[in-house]
């Protein structure tokens, strides 16, 4: 099953890395090698975002994020896992589980109800 893992900042997250904890580079290498990480990347900060909406037939384009928030999505990973338990275990190893927060969402095929 495929999961999209949003990697988000969290102002209440831990700031220091405990000794012996994996780095993001080590996490990526491990899960790339296992095949669980299909793809992933960092995202530019919210001030580089463009928001697109359509209202009353008009396209509205706004610089920056649509909402004001201290949290923002910093990156993403696509995971291929046997089930949610495996996805949770992989996410729990990610350094941003300490510093930020990770949101897992299963892919929902267009032909599924």
Rosetta blueprint (number, residue, H / E / L):
1 X L
2 X E
3 X E
4 X E
5 X E
6 X E
7 X E
8 X E
9 X E
10 X L
11 X L
12 X L
13 X L
14 X L
15 X L
16 X L
17 X L
18 X L
19 X L
20 X L
21 X L
22 X L
23 X L
24 X H
25 X H
26 X H
27 X H
28 X H
29 X H
30 X H
31 X H
32 X H
33 X H
34 X H
35 X L
36 X L
37 X E
38 X E
39 X E
40 X E
41 X E
42 X E
43 X L
44 X L
45 X L
46 X H
47 X H
48 X H
49 X L
50 X E
51 X E
52 X E
53 X E
54 X E
55 X E
56 X L
57 X L
58 X E
59 X E
60 X E
61 X E
62 X E
63 X E
64 X L
65 X L
66 X L
67 X L
68 X L
69 X L
70 X L
71 X L
72 X L
73 X E
74 X E
75 X E
76 X E
77 X E
78 X E
79 X E
80 X E
81 X L
82 X L
83 X L
84 X H
85 X H
86 X H
87 X H
88 X H
89 X H
90 X H
91 X H
92 X H
93 X H
94 X L
95 X L
96 X H
97 X H
98 X H
99 X H
100 X E
101 X E
102 X E
103 X E
104 X E
105 X E
106 X E
107 X L
108 X L
109 X L
110 X L
111 X L
112 X L
113 X L
